[in-house]
Amino acid sequence: MRRSKLTVLLLLSLVLGCGASTGQQAGEPIGEQSPAPVAFSPQTKQPETEKEPETPSLAELRRKFPETFIFNGPTDAKVVALTFDDAPDNTFTPLVLDALKEAGVQATFFVVGQRVEKYPEVMRRIVQEGHIVGNHSYSHANLPKLSDADFRSQITRTDELIRQYTGYVPSYVRPPYGNINEEQLKWFAGQQRKVVNWNVDSLDWKGLSKDEVAANILDHIKPGAIILQHSGGGVGAELTGTVEALPVVIAKLREQGYRMATIPRLLGQH
């Protein structure tokens, strides 16, 4: 009898000992055990992600497309080009035209298609007064961010509007913000067109004063310079400094022996 009781007690202790080894308390139901965490070695190799190809910089694109992507004209003569973006509008463009007419200077206007539609009389005046017209897209879009179809639409729509006033599709294009990609340059190169940026920036779009605009131009002038200014802008644009600086800039350039030309004349294409 005593041996039977000892046997029962021994078995009971073994059962309780097994429950304790599983982390269970006596009387608790035994559920599913969580899998042991998997240890990852620091040397475990992570899957490699594909690197996107690097986008060429504007300087690299300039080297790849020297005949198409233009920042300045020949540097062997004191000739520069005054260029004006974002025309036409009915506030500043007429004042810029007045200043150019008074000085007897012809310039190059890169026009936005939507504004050509909105201000046809000002557009007509630009052409009638002998200025050269270039394409600055239809809605001032950042071209590299567009699909190929949308990019071409921005250009061809504006081409057609310009042709209605000038009788020609413009040879010169200035991408908004100066931004363009390689495929877009290839497309222009295939059409023997010039994409014209600049190498002297007036920064007039910041609403600068006459003296600031003039200094930004005259302090950086050099033979063959293509000078960026604006003759139109969106709501709140302030280009009075541009208008007031123009007579000063033109007079100073002439004093220094410079001649002002349109883009085609600067590039020797007229």
C-alpha positions in Angstrom: 0.0 0.0 0.0 2.8 2.4 1.0 4.6 1.5 -2.3 1.5 2.4 -4.4 1.2 5.8 -2.7 4.8 6.5 -3.5 4.4 5.6 -7.1 1.3 7.9 -7.4 3.2 10.8 -5.8 6.2 10.2 -8.1 4.0 10.3 -11.2 2.2 13.4 -10.1 5.5 15.3 -9.6 6.7 14.3 -13.0 3.4 15.6 -14.6 3.7 18.9 -12.7 7.3 19.2 -13.6 6.5 18.9 -17.3 3.8 21.6 -17.1 6.3 23.9 -15.5 8.9 23.3 -18.1 6.5 24.5 -20.8 5.8 27.8 -19.0 2.2 26.7 -18.2 0.7 27.0 -14.8 -1.1 23.9 -13.5 -4.8 23.9 -14.6 -4.2 26.3 -17.6 -5.1 25.0 -21.0 -2.2 24.4 -23.3 -2.4 26.5 -26.3 -0.2 26.9 -29.5 3.4 27.8 -28.7 4.8 30.8 -30.5 7.6 29.9 -32.9 11.1 30.7 -31.6 12.4 34.0 -33.1 14.8 33.6 -36.0 18.2 35.1 -35.5 19.5 37.0 -38.5 23.2 37.3 -38.9 24.5 40.8 -39.5 26.2 39.3 -42.5 22.9 38.3 -44.1 22.8 39.8 -47.6 19.8 42.0 -48.3 18.3 41.9 -51.8 19.8 44.6 -54.0 17.4 47.2 -55.5 17.9 48.5 -59.0 19.4 51.9 -59.2 17.6 54.4 -61.4 19.9 55.8 -64.2 21.2 59.2 -63.3 19.7 62.1 -65.1 22.3 64.1 -67.0 22.8 67.6 -65.7 22.3 70.6 -68.0 26.0 71.0 -68.3 26.3 67.4 -69.5 23.4 67.9 -71.9 25.1 71.0 -73.2 28.3 69.0 -74.0 26.2 66.3 -75.7 24.2 68.7 -77.8 26.5 71.6 -78.6 24.7 72.5 -81.8 21.2 72.4 -80.3 21.5 73.4 -76.6 22.7 77.1 -76.6 23.7 79.2 -73.6 25.7 82.0 -75.4 26.8 83.2 -78.8 30.3 83.6 -80.3 32.7 85.2 -77.9 34.9 86.8 -80.5 32.8 90.0 -80.9 31.1 92.4 -78.6 27.6 91.4 -79.5 24.9 90.4 -76.9 21.2 89.4 -77.0 18.5 90.8 -74.9 15.8 88.2 -74.4 12.5 88.4 -72.6 10.4 85.5 -71.2 6.7 85.0 -70.4 5.3 87.5 -72.9 2.9 88.8 -73.8 1.0 90.6 -71.1 -0.8 93.9 -71.2 1.0 95.6 -68.3 4.8 95.1 -68.7 5.3 93.9 -72.3 4.0 97.2 -73.8 6.4 99.2 -71.5 9.3 97.0 -72.5 8.4 97.4 -76.2 8.3 101.2 -75.6 11.8 101.2 -74.1 13.2 99.0 -76.9 11.6 101.2 -79.6 12.9 104.4 -78.0 16.5 102.9 -78.0 16.2 101.4 -81.5 16.9 97.8 -80.3 15.4 94.6 -81.4 15.2 91.7 -79.0 13.9 88.1 -78.8 10.6 87.4 -76.9 9.9 83.8 -75.8 6.2 83.7 -75.6 3.7 81.5 -73.7 0.9 80.1 -75.8 -1.9 80.8 -73.3 -0.8 84.5 -73.1 -0.7 84.8 -76.9 -4.3 83.7 -77.0 -5.2 86.2 -74.2 -3.3 89.2 -75.5 -3.4 89.1 -79.3 -2.9 92.8 -79.8 0.3 92.8 -77.8 1.6 89.8 -79.6 0.9 91.5 -82.9 2.9 94.5 -81.8 5.9 92.4 -80.9 5.9 91.0 -84.4 5.2 94.3 -86.1 8.1 96.1 -84.4 10.6 93.6 -85.8 11.4 91.4 -82.7 12.1 87.7 -83.0 9.6 85.3 -81.4 10.5 82.1 -79.7 8.5 79.3 -78.1 8.2 79.2 -74.3 5.6 76.4 -74.1 1.9 76.7 -74.0 1.3 76.9 -70.2 4.8 77.5 -68.8 5.1 73.8 -68.0 8.2 72.1 -66.4 8.9 70.0 -69.5 10.9 67.1 -68.1 7.9 66.3 -65.8 5.6 65.7 -68.7 4.8 62.6 -70.7 6.2 62.6 -74.2 2.8 63.4 -75.7 2.1 66.3 -73.3 5.6 67.7 -74.0 5.0 67.7 -77.7 1.6 69.2 -77.3 3.0 72.1 -75.3 5.4 72.9 -78.1 3.3 72.2 -81.2 0.3 74.1 -79.9 2.4 77.2 -79.3 4.2 76.8 -82.6 0.9 77.0 -84.4 -0.1 80.1 -82.5 3.2 81.8 -83.3 2.9 80.8 -87.0 -0.5 82.6 -87.1 1.2 85.9 -86.3 4.6 85.5 -87.9 4.0 83.2 -90.8 6.7 80.7 -89.6 7.2 78.0 -87.0 9.9 79.4 -84.6 13.4 77.9 -84.8 14.1 78.9 -81.2 12.7 77.4 -78.0 13.3 78.3 -74.4 12.1 75.7 -71.9 10.5 77.2 -68.8 12.9 77.3 -65.9 15.6 76.3 -68.4 14.7 72.7 -67.7 14.8 70.0 -70.4 15.8 66.4 -70.7 17.8 64.3 -73.2 14.9 62.8 -75.1 13.4 66.3 -75.6 16.7 67.7 -76.9 16.9 64.8 -79.3 13.5 65.7 -80.6 14.5 69.3 -81.2 17.8 68.3 -82.7 15.9 66.1 -85.2 14.0 69.2 -86.3 17.2 71.4 -86.5 15.8 73.7 -83.8 17.7 75.5 -81.1 17.0 75.3 -77.4 18.2 78.7 -76.1 19.0 79.2 -72.4 21.2 82.1 -71.1 24.4 82.9 -69.3 23.5 86.3 -67.8 20.5 86.3 -65.5 18.9 89.6 -64.4 16.9 87.8 -61.7 14.2 90.4 -62.4 11.4 88.0 -61.6 12.2 88.5 -58.0 10.7 92.1 -58.2 14.1 93.7 -58.0 14.7 97.5 -58.3 16.1 99.2 -61.4 19.6 99.4 -59.9 19.6 95.7 -58.9 18.4 94.5 -62.3 21.0 96.7 -64.1 23.8 95.5 -61.8 22.9 91.8 -62.3 23.3 92.4 -66.1 26.2 94.8 -66.3 28.4 93.1 -63.7 28.3 89.8 -65.6 28.3 91.0 -69.3 30.7 89.4 -71.7 30.9 89.0 -75.5 28.3 86.6 -76.8 26.1 87.0 -73.7 22.5 85.9 -73.8 20.7 88.0 -71.2 17.6 86.7 -69.5 14.8 89.2 -68.5 11.0 89.0 -68.3 8.3 91.1 -69.9 5.3 89.3 -68.5 4.3 87.4 -65.4 1.5 85.9 -63.4 -0.7 87.5 -60.8 1.3 89.8 -58.5 4.4 89.9 -60.8 6.4 93.1 -60.4 8.7 94.0 -63.3 8.9 97.7 -62.9 12.6 97.3 -62.2 13.1 95.6 -65.6 11.3 98.4 -67.5 13.2 101.2 -65.7 16.6 99.4 -66.0 16.4 98.9 -69.8 17.4 102.4 -70.9 20.3 102.3 -68.4 21.5 98.8 -69.5 21.3 99.7 -73.2 23.2 103.0 -72.7 25.9 101.4 -70.6 26.3 98.5 -73.1 26.8 100.9 -76.0 29.3 102.9 -73.9 31.3 99.7 -73.5 31.2 99.1 -77.3 28.6 96.4 -77.3 26.0 95.9 -80.0 22.6 94.3 -79.2 21.2 91.7 -81.6 18.4 89.2 -81.8 19.2 85.5 -81.2 19.4 84.6 -84.9 21.8 87.5 -85.5 23.9 86.7 -82.5 24.2 83.1 -83.7 25.0 84.3 -87.2 21.9 82.8 -88.7 20.4 85.9 -90.2 
